[in-house]
Each structure stands twice: as C-alpha cells, then as structure tokens.
C-alpha cells in the first residue's frame, strides 16, 4: 500500500512578514503598544519567536515596520481624497466628495485610522513623528486648494487657517465614525458637513 506524504506549503518571506505585522496590529488594537512583546506576537501569529527575530531583528524593528506599513496605507488613502483647484468646479460639492472618500477609508480600515487619529498608549515616537509629517503634508495640500476666492461666501482670506479648521473638522468626523459608527454613520456626518458649508455660503 503506497504511503502519501503531505507537505506543508512554505510561506514566502513577504507573506510571513505580513502575518507577523497583522498579529502585532491585533495586539496593538486590543491592548496598546505596551502589550507588544516578541513572545506575544509569536503566540498570536501561531509561530515561534525565532521566526519573528528572523524577519524583524528585534522588537524595535518590528514596531518600526508596523508603523511604516500603517502610515503608508493611511497616506495612500488620504492621497485619494486630495482636493484640486476648487475654483475649477463647485467647491462645496468637491469638498463633500473628498470628505466622503475620507470617511469611507476610515470606515473600511478602522484599525489603521485608530492608530493615526487616536494613537494608543505607549505609541513609539516614530509613530507620532510620522503622524505629524503626514498632517503637515495634508495641510499644505489643503492650504493650496483653499486659496482666497475658491470657497463659497465671505470667508477669511487666510488659507492656512481655513485649511486647519477644515482638517480638524474632517478628523473629528472620522473619530466619530471610529468611536460610534451606529450613532454617527458617514451619511449623517456628510449631511452635517453639507449644512455647514451651506451656512458659510449664506
């Protein structure tokens, strides 16, 4: 009688890294960064500790890789919400569409955006630096978009302050989606934003 041997498919290096990073993110989401240890990550991923060390070197390397991955994903999603020249179209409609895209990204990727908008306890300094850098990029892009005369109504001709207010509002909407999505669904927030923009043009 012939014997058959079942071989377990070996995971590629990139797939293994993603598996370990996913396990790390799971721990961070539930317990914060202070709960992340090599042993905890290995247990969550169902692997041995040497595998984690093999791919990331040490705990610091693992956390840096996680921060880089999540921030890259967040910035990629934000880039899809970037406003162009508001003077070339209907400013309120363009701004609402940008907000709609942003809130959809937050709703679809809550763990990533919790990391960005409400950094958990014990967050590494690298995360805070990346968040600040990302916000500077967003504010610069938004400041360029809301140049004087591009928005409805008699708004301040200070595009930097206008951009900061709009960014703060969008981020607060996003936090509401994360904290209580049933009470604050994107549709409700978009309706409020539509009302607010209408008040500005009134």
N, C-alpha and C positions, 0 to 999 in steps of 0.2 A: 504494500500500500504506500503510495507516494506521499511524502510529507511536504506541506507547504509552509513557507516562512513568510510572515507578514512583516514588512519593513516599514518603520515609521518615517514618513517624509520629513526630511531635514528642513527646518525653517531657514529662509535666507537671512543674511545679516540685517538687511533693511527691515524685513518683516519682524525680526526679533527685536530690533530697536523700537519699533512702533509698539510692539506688545508690551515691552518694559515701560515705555513712556505712558501708554494707556493705563497701566497698572498704577504708576506713580500719580497720574492725574486723578484716578479714582480715589486714592488715599487723600490727596490734597483737597478734593471736593468735599469729602466727608469729614475729615479730621483736621485739615490745615497742614501747612508745611512742617510744623514741628513734629508731626507724626510720621514723617517720611524717614525711613531707615532702609539700608540695603536689605536687611532681613525681611522687613515688612513688604517691600516691593517684590522681592523674590517669592514670598508666600502668596501674595495677591496674584502674581503672574503664573504661579504654579511651576516655578523653575528654581534652580539652585543659585545661591549667592555668587559663585564664581562666574556664572553667565552674565550677571549684571556688571560685575567688575570688568569682564572681558570687553564689553561694549561701551562702557562709560568711564572706566578708570576708578572713580570713587564717587562718593555721594555728591560732592560739589559739581562734578562733571555731569552727573545725571540731572541735577536740578537746573543747571545751565542749559542743557539740551531741551528740557521740558519748557523752560521759559522761551527759548528761541523758537521752538515749534509753535507754541500757542500764540505768541506775539506775531509771528509771521502770518499765521492764519487770520488773526484779527485784522492786521493791516491790509491783507489781501481783500478781506470782506469790506473794509472801510473804503478801499480804493474804488469799489463798485458803487459807492454812494456819493462820490465826489461831484460837487456842483461845477458846472461850466460857467460861462458868462451869462448871468441872469438877465442881462439886458437883451439877449438874443431870443428870449422866449417869455412865457408867463411866469414871473418869479414865484408866486405862491404855489402854482402847480408843480414847478420844478423842485421847490423845496420840500413839498409834501411827498413827491416821488422819492426823493433822496432819503427822507425820514422813513418812508415805508420800506425801502430796501434795507436800511439800517436795522429797524426793529425786526424785520424778518430774519436777518442774520443772527440777531441776539436770541430770538425765539428758537431758531434751529440749532444753535450752538451755545446753549446756556453755560456749560462748564467753562468754555473758553472766555466768555464775556464776564462771568463772575470773577474770573481771575483778573481781568482788566479793570472792571468797574468797581469791584469790591474786593481788593486783594485780601486773601485770608491771613490769619495770624501767622507770624513767623515767615512772611514772604521774604525771599532773598533780595538783597539790594539791587541785583541785576534786573529783577522784575520791575521794580519801581523806576529804575533808570530807563528801561525800555518803554514803560508806560508814558513817562514824561516826554521822551523823544517822539513817541507816536502822537501824543497830543499836540506837540509843537508843530508837527507836520500837518496834522488836521487843521489846526488853527491858521496856519499860513495859507493853506489851500482855500479855507473858508473866507479868510480875510480878503484874498484876491477876488473871490466870487462876489462878495457883498460890497462892492465899490459904491461910492456915492451915486445915487440916482438909479441903482439897479433894483431897489426894493420898493414895495408899494408904500404910499403915504409919505408923511413928512418925518422920516426917521432921522436920527443923528447921522451926521456925515463923518462919523468915526468908525471906519470899517473894522478896526481891531476890536473895539468894544462890542460892536454888533456881532461879530463872529464869536466872541467869547460867550455872550448871552445865548446865542443860538446853539452853540455847542453844549453849554451847560443844560439847556432845556432838553436837548436830544438825549444826553446821557441820563438825565433824571427819568425821562420816559423809559429808557432802556432798563434802568434799575427797577422801575415799577413792573415791567414785563417779567423780570427775573424774580422779584420778591413775591408777587401775587398776580400771576398771569390770568387767573379767572376773573379777578376783580378789575384788572387793568389790561385787557386784551389790546393788541395793536390797533384794532378798529376804533376803540374808544379814544385812545391817545391821538390817533390821526384826526379824529373829529374835533378834538380839543385844539390841536395844532391848526386845523383849518379855521376854527373860530378865532384863535389868537391872531393869526395872520390877517383875518378879516377886520379885526379891531384896529390893527396897525394901519390898515389902508382906509379906515373910516374917517 
